[in-house]
Amino acid sequence: MKKCGFIFFLFLTINCSAQDSTYTRNVINTLTSKQFWGRGYTKEGMKKAADYLTAAYSKIGLLPMGTTYNQHFNFPVNTFPAKMSLAINGQKLIPGKDFIVNNESPGIKQTANLTQIDSFNYQASPHLQVVLKDKLTWSVATELGTSTIIQVNKKHFTTLPKKISVEIENKFLPKFDAANVCGFVKGTKFPDSLLIITAHYDHLGGLGANTYFPGANDNAAGVATLLSLAKYYAVHPQPYSIGFICFAAEEAGLLGSRYFVENPLVPLSKIKFLINLDLVGTGDAGMTVVNASVYPKAFSQLNAINNQNHYISKINSRGKAANSDHYFFTEKGVPAFFIYTQGGPPAYHDVFDKPETLPLTAYKNLFKLIVGFNQKLME
């Protein structure tokens, strides 16, 4: 009877904590706001986001993993801080919506005729090329190229592109400073054993002075879910210590997680399992677990919890993949899952990944699934 009462109490506790979707929404709305400018490399977007997370960790009551919450590192990155104008056939185009500049492109100022190479590629000069695309997808470059390549949404053209006028300013930063934000809740019985929850907080930043990429699903949703879990565990300490790491520079090539693994703030051998959250703002079509086939016992346990409680409609198994911040941990022998949800808006690495269209379909149930899975891992 006592055991049943405890389980019922635990269910109510998890359920009530998981209902704080208002907090999660507020975090997403804040991180995707203009103030944080895509949490990237211009207008101090990434620094502002790190400061926000540091304050959130402190307010929640997390302990720093090191002497402070922030683990600093630096890397080279190509940025576009200011001028970003393009006209083709005299028609002015909007950055992000109508065109993007390949991330490794140098700046350029030129007016020229366009020569057609094939159905999608046009040449203005040896160092300026236009590519017509069905979808504009941007990223981050840590190297500087020799040619400026502009991707243009082809729906804007009923006639062939013949003339281009462009002015683009780039600034290559050889040592951009960033910081992982790391904290934990100390375990009550086995504080040297850790379960880690991670999510990258950086996104693509801005394209010129007036366009930024909000990054709601990628990955404000993951960060908001992490902070919600941190709030829960701060109030309900577990036998193991529960760690929380918000990584920087994931979009630049998993640089933050790689730096942490190479300079760990806790012994990697003490991490019993790691759950990485990236792209978790949807869920009507289920979710996928990367490394499911690598750790079949853990995946079976996750499925058993889900089947018993009917949290997620479908959990797909995927093998090893170097597609998010779990990767370098598993390369060092740390068991880890990377979880992402599916369905919902198709926006990805574009200006349309906005909070107002993010459904957070599976947020509450994913929260409860993670808490239940972590509990199983500590048995």
Order of alpha helices (4+ residues) and beta strands (2+ residues): alpha-alpha-alpha-beta-beta-beta-beta-beta-beta-beta-beta-beta-beta-beta-beta-beta-alpha-beta-alpha-beta-beta-alpha-beta-alpha-beta-alpha
